[in-house]
């Protein structure tokens, strides 16, 4: 039996894919320990999860970051969130690795404290690439930005290198560089940390996508013959809940236990959704921009509602509207708006999805063979949106410049041109063939057995 320490940021989309992997590892007789913010890990991984908290409470990301675009958004993400998060959590992650006697650390690509701790303790680690955007060298064409980024990570490495006493879990706002007194053996894990190994482990990268979507290695890819060993396992997709008996088309049966764990958009949303209002004779178009984009997506949601009204009675709109931005009177005839949508249950019935290019939403749609209209907002969403276009599975729009006419035209095209659905089905088939969570668990088990880089 091996012990795996999963190091995760306080972001649901980065935790959820690993929950299924943790389940598969436990099924194989291994022990899984989590290092993260306890309340969100407990909510997603379940009450029985073994957790070493690394933050004293939930984290509220400054809403200013949601309004930034381009380089300003990238700078905010790294300078104001990810690097302070790494400094705040590093001592507790080291302590968790030591106390759990972890054989392997599995580190989300945005939880930089994980590779820092693993390299300094001489433990092998795997990078959990829950989104494929950072697998591309997005700074390659901008040397000035690349220097800023490398200097930022070099500074993090330097500030966390001084041995002091371990700290108790802290709040992100009170972050201070406090490292571990544990004697490190970096040579045992391939050397001291570098900006490159903080981004991608030299031992193993578990990519929750496939080359059918992300594209083959080459060009600006960080994955390739000279890059780290990479397991293309496909997304760790949730399974749709069973349909109800006698409650109209499609919904989960109220009052019955459902697979999975409670989360926004999960079983609670499924039970609250008005399944009886879905019309099987109309093509279902689902619009979802994620719960964290509510502050900036309201105008776009209103644009989508206006666009979908023009498509006529053959289309039914379902819109995720977390902040109530869309006036119910503005909805298309028969349209449904809800604060949270049971997306995994709606997708088997959907004809198209309009979204922001979040990796989980895109993969869930393509996993069901559903074509997309993608309007990326920030972070790696433009990269994911372009991957959808390059795969032939959808159309990309400019978030800030979309009009009802533009949105309606794009939705009509992906609905009426069968090539988009065929391409989406092709990508979805690659996901199924890649193995998902079970394949990820197999690769991690091999890494633990070898205690050396996986080839």
C-alpha positions as CSV (number, residue, x, y, z in Angstrom):
1,X,0.0,0.0,0.0
2,X,1.2,3.5,-0.8
3,X,0.2,6.9,0.6
4,X,-0.7,9.7,-1.8
5,X,-1.0,13.3,-0.6
6,X,-3.3,15.3,-2.9
7,X,-2.3,19.1,-2.7
8,X,-5.1,21.3,-4.0
9,X,-6.0,25.0,-4.2
10,X,-9.4,26.2,-2.8
11,X,-11.0,26.0,-6.2
12,X,-13.8,23.4,-6.8
13,X,-12.9,22.9,-10.5
14,X,-9.4,21.8,-9.5
15,X,-10.5,19.4,-6.8
16,X,-13.5,17.7,-8.4
17,X,-11.4,15.7,-11.1
18,X,-9.1,14.4,-8.3
19,X,-12.0,13.1,-6.2
20,X,-12.7,10.2,-8.6
21,X,-9.0,9.5,-8.8
22,X,-8.8,9.3,-5.0
23,X,-11.7,6.9,-5.0
24,X,-10.0,4.6,-7.6
25,X,-6.7,4.6,-5.5
26,X,-8.6,3.7,-2.4
27,X,-10.3,0.9,-4.3
28,X,-6.8,-0.4,-5.1
29,X,-5.9,-0.5,-1.4
30,X,-4.0,2.8,-1.2
31,X,-4.3,5.6,1.3
32,X,-5.2,9.1,0.1
33,X,-4.7,12.2,2.2
34,X,-5.7,15.7,1.2
35,X,-3.9,19.0,1.9
36,X,-6.2,22.0,1.2
37,X,-8.8,24.3,2.6
38,X,-10.8,21.9,4.8
39,X,-14.4,23.0,4.1
40,X,-14.2,22.9,0.3
41,X,-12.3,19.6,0.3
42,X,-14.8,18.1,2.8
43,X,-17.7,19.2,0.7
44,X,-16.3,17.7,-2.5
45,X,-14.4,14.7,-1.3
46,X,-16.9,13.6,1.3
47,X,-17.1,13.4,5.1
48,X,-14.7,10.5,5.3
49,X,-11.8,12.2,3.6
50,X,-8.6,12.4,5.5
51,X,-7.5,16.1,5.4
52,X,-4.5,18.0,6.7
53,X,-5.8,21.6,6.5
54,X,-3.4,24.2,5.1
55,X,-5.6,27.2,5.4
56,X,-7.6,28.4,8.4
57,X,-10.8,29.0,6.5
58,X,-12.4,29.6,3.1
59,X,-10.7,31.9,0.7
60,X,-12.5,34.8,-1.1
61,X,-10.7,35.8,-4.2
62,X,-10.8,39.6,-4.7
63,X,-13.6,40.3,-7.1
64,X,-11.3,42.8,-9.0
65,X,-9.7,39.8,-10.5
66,X,-12.9,38.7,-12.3
67,X,-13.0,42.0,-14.2
68,X,-9.4,41.9,-15.6
69,X,-8.4,40.7,-19.0
70,X,-5.3,39.7,-20.8
71,X,-1.9,40.3,-19.1
72,X,-3.6,42.2,-16.3
73,X,-5.7,39.2,-15.5
74,X,-2.7,36.8,-15.6
75,X,-0.7,39.1,-13.4
76,X,-3.5,39.4,-10.8
77,X,-3.9,35.6,-10.8
78,X,-0.3,34.9,-10.1
79,X,0.8,37.9,-8.0
80,X,-2.3,38.3,-5.9
81,X,-3.6,34.8,-5.5
82,X,-1.4,31.8,-6.5
83,X,2.0,32.9,-5.2
84,X,0.5,34.2,-1.9
85,X,-1.4,31.0,-1.6
86,X,1.8,29.0,-2.1
87,X,3.6,31.0,0.6
88,X,0.7,30.7,3.0
89,X,0.3,26.9,2.6
90,X,3.8,25.7,2.1
91,X,4.6,25.0,5.8
92,X,1.4,23.0,6.3
93,X,1.9,21.0,3.1
94,X,5.4,20.0,4.2
95,X,4.0,19.0,7.6
96,X,1.2,17.0,5.9
97,X,3.7,15.2,3.8
98,X,5.9,14.3,6.8
99,X,3.1,13.3,9.1
100,X,1.3,11.2,6.5
101,X,4.6,9.6,5.4
102,X,3.4,10.3,1.8
103,X,5.1,8.2,-0.8
104,X,3.9,10.5,-3.7
105,X,2.5,14.0,-3.8
106,X,-0.2,14.7,-6.4
107,X,-0.1,18.5,-6.9
108,X,-2.6,20.6,-8.7
109,X,-0.9,22.8,-11.2
110,X,-2.1,25.9,-9.3
111,X,-1.0,24.5,-5.8
112,X,2.6,25.5,-6.0
113,X,3.3,24.6,-2.4
114,X,3.0,20.9,-3.4
115,X,6.0,20.7,-5.8
116,X,8.0,23.0,-3.5
117,X,7.5,20.6,-0.6
118,X,8.0,17.4,-2.6
119,X,11.3,18.6,-4.2
120,X,12.7,19.7,-0.9
121,X,11.6,16.5,0.9
122,X,13.0,14.3,-1.8
123,X,9.5,12.8,-2.6
124,X,8.3,12.1,-6.2
125,X,5.3,14.1,-7.3
126,X,2.9,14.3,-10.1
127,X,1.3,17.4,-11.6
128,X,-2.5,17.3,-11.8
129,X,-3.3,19.2,-15.0
130,X,-7.0,19.8,-14.5
131,X,-7.0,22.1,-17.5
132,X,-4.9,21.9,-20.7
133,X,-4.3,25.6,-21.1
134,X,-1.0,25.7,-19.1
135,X,0.3,22.7,-21.1
136,X,1.1,25.4,-23.7
137,X,3.9,27.9,-23.3
138,X,1.6,30.9,-23.5
139,X,4.5,33.3,-22.8
140,X,6.8,32.1,-25.5
141,X,6.0,35.0,-27.8
142,X,6.4,37.6,-25.1
143,X,9.9,37.4,-23.6
144,X,9.3,40.3,-21.2
145,X,6.3,38.5,-19.7
146,X,8.3,35.3,-19.6
147,X,11.0,37.0,-17.6
148,X,8.4,38.5,-15.2
149,X,6.9,35.0,-14.7
150,X,10.2,33.3,-14.1
151,X,11.3,36.0,-11.7
152,X,8.1,35.7,-9.8
153,X,8.5,31.9,-9.3
154,X,12.2,32.3,-8.5
155,X,11.3,34.7,-5.8
156,X,8.8,32.2,-4.4
157,X,11.4,29.5,-4.4
158,X,13.9,31.7,-2.6
159,X,11.5,33.0,0.1
160,X,10.4,29.5,1.0
161,X,13.9,28.1,1.2
162,X,14.9,29.4,4.7
163,X,14.3,26.7,7.4
164,X,12.2,27.9,10.3
165,X,9.5,26.4,12.5
166,X,6.3,25.0,11.0
167,X,3.3,27.3,11.1
168,X,-0.2,26.4,11.8
169,X,-2.7,26.7,9.0
170,X,-3.2,30.4,8.2
171,X,-5.5,32.7,6.3
172,X,-4.4,33.7,2.8
173,X,-4.6,37.4,3.8
174,X,-2.0,36.8,6.5
175,X,0.4,34.8,4.4
176,X,4.0,34.9,5.4
177,X,6.9,32.7,4.2
178,X,7.5,30.2,6.9
179,X,9.3,27.1,5.8
180,X,9.8,23.7,7.4
181,X,12.7,22.6,9.6
182,X,12.6,19.1,8.1
183,X,15.9,18.1,6.5
184,X,15.4,18.0,2.7
185,X,16.9,15.6,0.2
186,X,16.2,17.3,-3.1
187,X,18.6,15.0,-5.0
188,X,16.2,12.1,-4.3
189,X,13.4,13.8,-6.2
190,X,15.4,15.1,-9.1
191,X,16.9,18.3,-7.7
192,X,15.9,21.6,-6.2
193,X,12.7,23.2,-7.5
194,X,12.8,25.5,-10.5
195,X,10.2,27.6,-12.2
196,X,9.8,24.9,-14.8
197,X,9.3,22.1,-12.3
198,X,6.9,24.1,-10.3
199,X,4.7,24.3,-13.4
200,X,5.1,20.7,-14.5
201,X,6.6,17.8,-12.6
202,X,9.6,16.0,-14.1
203,X,8.2,12.7,-12.8
204,X,4.7,12.7,-14.2
205,X,2.0,15.0,-15.6
206,X,-1.5,13.7,-15.4
207,X,-3.4,15.6,-18.1
208,X,-7.2,15.5,-17.8
209,X,-7.7,15.9,-21.5
210,X,-6.6,14.1,-24.7
211,X,-4.7,15.2,-27.8
212,X,-8.0,15.1,-29.8
213,X,-8.8,18.3,-27.9
214,X,-5.5,19.8,-26.7
215,X,-3.7,19.0,-29.9
216,X,-0.5,17.0,-30.4
217,X,2.8,18.0,-28.8
218,X,4.8,20.5,-30.7
219,X,4.9,24.2,-31.4
220,X,4.3,26.0,-28.1
221,X,3.5,22.8,-26.2
222,X,5.4,22.1,-23.0
223,X,4.7,18.4,-23.5
224,X,6.8,16.5,-26.0
225,X,9.9,14.3,-26.5
226,X,12.0,16.7,-24.3
227,X,9.2,17.5,-21.8
228,X,8.0,15.6,-18.8
229,X,6.4,12.1,-19.0
230,X,2.7,12.8,-19.6
231,X,-0.4,10.6,-19.1
232,X,-3.2,11.7,-21.3
233,X,-6.1,10.3,-19.3
234,X,-9.0,12.4,-20.5
235,X,-11.3,14.2,-18.2
236,X,-12.6,12.7,-14.9
237,X,-16.2,13.1,-15.9
238,X,-19.1,12.7,-13.4
239,X,-21.8,10.2,-14.4
240,X,-25.4,11.4,-14.9
241,X,-27.8,10.5,-12.2
242,X,-30.6,8.0,-13.0
243,X,-33.8,9.4,-14.5
244,X,-36.9,9.6,-12.3
245,X,-39.9,7.5,-12.5
246,X,-43.0,9.4,-13.6
247,X,-41.5,12.9,-13.1
248,X,-41.2,14.0,-16.7
249,X,-38.2,13.7,-19.0
250,X,-34.9,13.4,-17.5
251,X,-34.5,14.4,-13.9
252,X,-33.1,12.5,-10.9
253,X,-35.7,11.1,-8.6
254,X,-36.3,13.3,-5.6
255,X,-35.6,11.7,-2.3
256,X,-33.4,9.0,-3.7
257,X,-29.7,8.8,-2.9
258,X,-27.6,9.9,-5.9
259,X,-24.0,9.1,-6.8
260,X,-21.4,11.8,-6.1
261,X,-21.1,14.4,-3.5
262,X,-23.2,17.6,-2.9
263,X,-21.9,20.6,-4.7
264,X,-23.3,23.6,-6.5
265,X,-24.8,22.3,-9.7
266,X,-24.9,18.8,-8.2
267,X,-27.7,16.7,-6.7
268,X,-29.4,19.7,-4.9
269,X,-29.7,21.5,-8.2
270,X,-31.0,18.4,-9.9
271,X,-33.8,17.9,-7.4
272,X,-34.8,21.6,-7.7
273,X,-34.7,21.7,-11.5
274,X,-38.2,21.8,-13.2
275,X,-37.7,18.7,-15.4
276,X,-41.3,18.6,-16.4
277,X,-40.9,21.9,-18.3
278,X,-38.4,20.4,-20.7
279,X,-39.9,19.8,-24.1
280,X,-38.4,16.7,-25.9
281,X,-39.7,18.0,-29.2
282,X,-37.4,21.1,-29.1
283,X,-33.6,21.3,-29.3
284,X,-32.2,22.1,-25.9
285,X,-29.5,24.9,-25.7
286,X,-27.8,25.1,-22.4
287,X,-26.0,28.3,-21.4
288,X,-23.5,28.2,-18.5
289,X,-20.7,30.6,-17.6
290,X,-19.7,29.1,-14.2
291,X,-20.6,30.4,-10.7
292,X,-17.4,32.4,-10.3
293,X,-18.0,34.5,-13.4
294,X,-21.4,35.8,-12.3
295,X,-20.2,39.3,-11.6
296,X,-19.0,39.8,-15.2
297,X,-21.3,37.6,-17.3
298,X,-24.6,39.1,-16.6
299,X,-24.7,41.3,-19.7
300,X,-23.7,38.3,-21.8
301,X,-26.4,36.1,-20.3
302,X,-29.0,38.8,-21.3
303,X,-27.5,38.8,-24.8
304,X,-27.9,35.0,-25.0
305,X,-31.5,35.2,-23.8
306,X,-32.2,37.8,-26.6
307,X,-30.4,35.7,-29.1
308,X,-32.2,32.5,-28.3
309,X,-35.5,34.2,-28.5
310,X,-34.9,34.7,-32.2
311,X,-34.4,31.0,-32.9
312,X,-38.0,30.2,-32.7
313,X,-40.1,27.4,-31.2
314,X,-37.8,24.7,-32.2
315,X,-35.2,25.7,-29.6
316,X,-35.6,25.6,-25.8
317,X,-33.2,27.7,-23.7
318,X,-31.9,26.7,-20.3
319,X,-29.6,29.4,-18.7
320,X,-27.5,29.2,-15.5
321,X,-28.0,32.6,-13.9
322,X,-26.3,32.6,-10.5
323,X,-27.0,36.3,-9.7
324,X,-30.4,36.7,-11.4
325,X,-29.2,38.9,-14.2
326,X,-31.9,37.8,-16.7
327,X,-35.4,39.2,-16.3
328,X,-37.8,36.2,-16.4
329,X,-39.9,38.2,-18.8
330,X,-36.9,38.4,-21.2
331,X,-36.5,34.6,-21.4
332,X,-37.5,32.9,-24.7
333,X,-40.8,31.1,-24.7
334,X,-40.5,28.0,-22.5
335,X,-37.0,29.1,-21.4
336,X,-35.7,28.2,-17.9
337,X,-33.2,30.1,-15.8
338,X,-31.8,28.7,-12.5
339,X,-29.2,29.8,-10.1
340,X,-27.4,26.4,-10.5
341,X,-27.9,23.9,-13.3
342,X,-27.5,20.1,-13.0
343,X,-25.3,20.3,-16.0
344,X,-24.3,16.6,-16.0
345,X,-28.0,15.6,-16.1
346,X,-28.9,18.1,-18.8
347,X,-26.1,17.3,-21.2
348,X,-27.5,14.0,-22.5
349,X,-30.5,15.9,-23.7
350,X,-28.6,19.0,-25.0
351,X,-28.2,19.9,-28.7
352,X,-25.6,22.7,-28.0
353,X,-23.9,24.4,-25.1
354,X,-22.9,28.1,-24.8
355,X,-20.2,28.7,-22.3
356,X,-17.0,30.6,-21.2
357,X,-14.5,28.0,-22.1
358,X,-13.9,26.6,-18.6
359,X,-12.1,23.3,-19.0
360,X,-14.6,21.3,-17.0
361,X,-17.7,22.6,-18.8
362,X,-16.1,22.1,-22.2
363,X,-15.0,18.6,-21.4
364,X,-18.4,17.6,-19.9
365,X,-20.1,18.9,-23.1
366,X,-17.7,17.2,-25.4
367,X,-17.9,14.0,-23.3
368,X,-21.5,13.8,-24.3
369,X,-20.8,14.7,-27.9
370,X,-22.4,18.2,-27.6
371,X,-21.0,21.0,-29.8
372,X,-20.2,24.4,-28.3
373,X,-20.3,28.1,-28.7
374,X,-17.5,29.5,-26.6
375,X,-17.0,33.1,-25.4
376,X,-13.8,33.0,-23.3
377,X,-13.4,35.6,-20.5
378,X,-9.9,35.2,-19.0
379,X,-7.2,33.0,-17.7
380,X,-6.7,29.9,-19.9
381,X,-10.2,30.1,-21.4
382,X,-9.1,31.6,-24.7
383,X,-6.7,28.7,-25.1
384,X,-9.4,26.1,-24.4
385,X,-11.8,28.0,-26.7
386,X,-9.3,27.8,-29.6
387,X,-8.8,24.1,-28.9
388,X,-12.5,23.6,-29.4
389,X,-12.4,25.5,-32.7
390,X,-9.3,23.6,-33.9
391,X,-11.0,20.3,-33.1
392,X,-14.0,21.4,-35.2
393,X,-16.3,21.0,-32.3
394,X,-17.6,24.5,-31.9
395,X,-17.4,28.3,-32.6
396,X,-15.5,30.9,-30.7
397,X,-17.0,34.4,-30.0
398,X,-15.5,37.5,-28.5
399,X,-17.0,37.9,-25.1
400,X,-17.0,41.7,-25.0
401,X,-18.3,42.2,-28.5
402,X,-21.0,39.5,-28.9
403,X,-24.4,40.8,-29.9
404,X,-27.7,38.9,-30.0
405,X,-27.3,38.6,-33.8
406,X,-23.8,37.1,-33.5
407,X,-24.7,34.7,-30.7
408,X,-27.9,33.6,-32.6
409,X,-25.9,33.0,-35.8
410,X,-23.3,30.9,-34.0
411,X,-25.9,28.8,-32.1
412,X,-27.9,28.2,-35.3
413,X,-24.7,27.1,-37.1
414,X,-23.7,24.5,-34.5
415,X,-27.2,23.2,-34.4
416,X,-27.7,22.9,-38.1
417,X,-24.3,21.8,-39.3
418,X,-23.8,18.1,-38.4
419,X,-20.0,18.5,-38.7
420,X,-19.8,20.2,-35.3
421,X,-21.7,17.4,-33.5
422,X,-19.6,14.8,-35.3
423,X,-16.4,16.5,-34.2
424,X,-17.7,16.7,-30.6
425,X,-18.6,13.0,-30.7
426,X,-15.1,12.2,-31.9
427,X,-13.5,14.2,-29.0
428,X,-15.9,12.5,-26.6
429,X,-14.9,9.1,-27.9
430,X,-11.2,9.9,-27.2
431,X,-12.2,10.8,-23.6
432,X,-13.8,7.4,-23.1
433,X,-10.8,5.6,-24.6
434,X,-8.3,7.4,-22.5
435,X,-9.6,5.9,-19.3
436,X,-10.3,8.9,-17.1
437,X,-9.9,8.5,-13.3
438,X,-9.1,4.8,-13.5
439,X,-6.2,5.5,-15.9
440,X,-4.9,8.3,-13.7
441,X,-4.9,6.0,-10.7
442,X,-2.9,3.4,-12.6
443,X,-0.2,5.9,-13.6
444,X,0.0,7.2,-10.1
445,X,0.3,3.7,-8.7
446,X,3.2,3.0,-11.1
447,X,4.9,6.2,-10.0
448,X,4.6,5.1,-6.3
449,X,5.9,1.7,-7.1
450,X,8.9,3.0,-9.1
451,X,9.7,5.9,-6.8
452,X,11.4,7.3,-9.9
453,X,10.4,9.2,-13.0
454,X,7.8,7.4,-15.1
455,X,8.8,6.8,-18.7
